[in-house]
Amino acid sequence: MMLVEAIDLYVTLKRALGAVFAAESRILRQFARTLGDIPLDAIGRDATHAFCRGKGAPTRWWERKYYTLRDFFAYLVARGHMSTSPLPELAPRIPRSFEPYIYSRNELQRLLDATAILEDCRSPLQHTTFRTLLLTLYGAGLRPSEGLRLRCCDVDLDDRVMAIWDTKFFKSRLVPVGTALAAALGAYRKARRHLPMPAEERSAFFASRTGGAISLARLEKVFARLRDHAEVQRPPDARWQPRLHDLRHALAVHRLVAWYREGVDVQACLPLLSTYLGHVNVSGTQAYLTMTPELLAEASKRFERYAAVGDEENHDA
């Protein structure tokens, strides 16, 4: 079998299974252009390594190329098209310098208060829309795209639950919401009725003045404006400034701190947090749990309590 034919079959299979597979498809097509449409058994280890490694300092994109090719060759080996994978066994080691920004509760309040600058007589619901949207992203731990895709029919305020459809990992989930967030959503829904409903109950819940969905680009632009006004930022020379997605990280860390303070078994509760956030497994959630001074202090208190119990048991013995 030739390389291009193998890639076509593999991409078709992945998309038939529901995968978007856009970036992976580009990588595989680039791989075929680099090596040419050669027989599978002519793919060399050195050429494969060179394609993954690229030039200059390692990047996350090169790491993604490695894992895309790893899965592609595993598929070919499993079906007998290749005897072994030509890919080097060790994946490239890419330094992880990025750290999510964990908003303090004071910073969250300042961001919400900053939505007052969005008041506009031509779009009287604009500031309420973005304020409620930010509340929802944090309070329900939604990804920005999940919040923007919410439809009116997805928000059930009687049972206090939101339906999130076909999101990352092609999963759907129901997200319970607390009483305070439900009240905010209910107030927004009443105001939302004054906007057009082009698709009736399937219309966007968080809508522009025309009733259409808000784009991610517009949300990010508005958020950057709110962030600057609220003075929620890293130092000017920092590579990354606080992001919308960091609201989700902040919820995970704040929930962990609350569990420590409540004295619950945090390890036993982590799977619940994973399910709530829509992660495939607990390891995906652990990546969200950035150590903060507040979290470190609560973890230290928990350890001190355990240590004190141990000392008492040793003394009694």
SULQUIGI-V325702 format. One record per backbone hydrogen bond with DSSP energy under -1.0 kcal/mol. NH is the residue of the N-H (numbers start at 0). CO is the residue of the C=O. Records with the same first field share a line. If there is no record, write none. Layout:
NH: CO, CO
This chain:
2: 37
5: 1
6: 2
7: 3
8: 4
9: 5
10: 6
11: 7
12: 8
13: 9
14: 10
15: 11
16: 12
17: 14
18: 13
24: 20
25: 21
26: 22
27: 23
28: 24
29: 25
30: 26
31: 27
32: 28
33: 29
34: 30
35: 31
37: 35
39: 0
41: 38
42: 39
47: 43
48: 44
49: 45
50: 46
51: 47
52: 48
53: 49
62: 58
63: 59
64: 60
65: 61
66: 62
67: 63
68: 64
69: 65
70: 66
71: 67
72: 68
73: 69
74: 70
75: 71
76: 72
77: 73
78: 74
79: 76
80: 75
81: 75
107: 103
108: 104
109: 105
110: 106
111: 107
112: 108
113: 109
114: 111
115: 112
116: 113
117: 114
118: 115
125: 122
128: 124
129: 125
130: 126
131: 127
132: 128
133: 129
134: 130
135: 131
136: 132
137: 133
138: 134
139: 135
146: 142
147: 143
148: 144
151: 202
152: 200
153: 150
154: 151
155: 160
160: 155
161: 174
162: 153
163: 172
166: 170
169: 166
170: 167
172: 163
174: 161
176: 159
181: 177
182: 178
183: 179
184: 180
185: 181
186: 182
187: 183
188: 184
189: 185
190: 186
191: 187
192: 188
193: 190
194: 191
199: 196
201: 198
202: 199
204: 149
207: 211
210: 207
218: 214
219: 215
220: 216
221: 217
222: 218
223: 219
224: 220
225: 221
226: 222
227: 223
228: 224
229: 225
231: 226
237: 234
246: 243
247: 244
248: 244
249: 245
250: 246
251: 247
252: 248
253: 249
254: 250
255: 251
256: 252
257: 253
258: 254
259: 255
260: 256
261: 257
263: 258
265: 263
268: 264
269: 265
272: 268
273: 269
274: 270
275: 271
276: 272
278: 273
285: 281
286: 282
287: 284
288: 285
289: 287
295: 291
296: 292
297: 293
298: 294
299: 295
300: 296
301: 297
302: 298
303: 299
304: 300
305: 301
306: 302
307: 303
308: 304
309: 305
310: 306
311: 307
312: 308
313: 309
314: 310
315: 311
316: 312
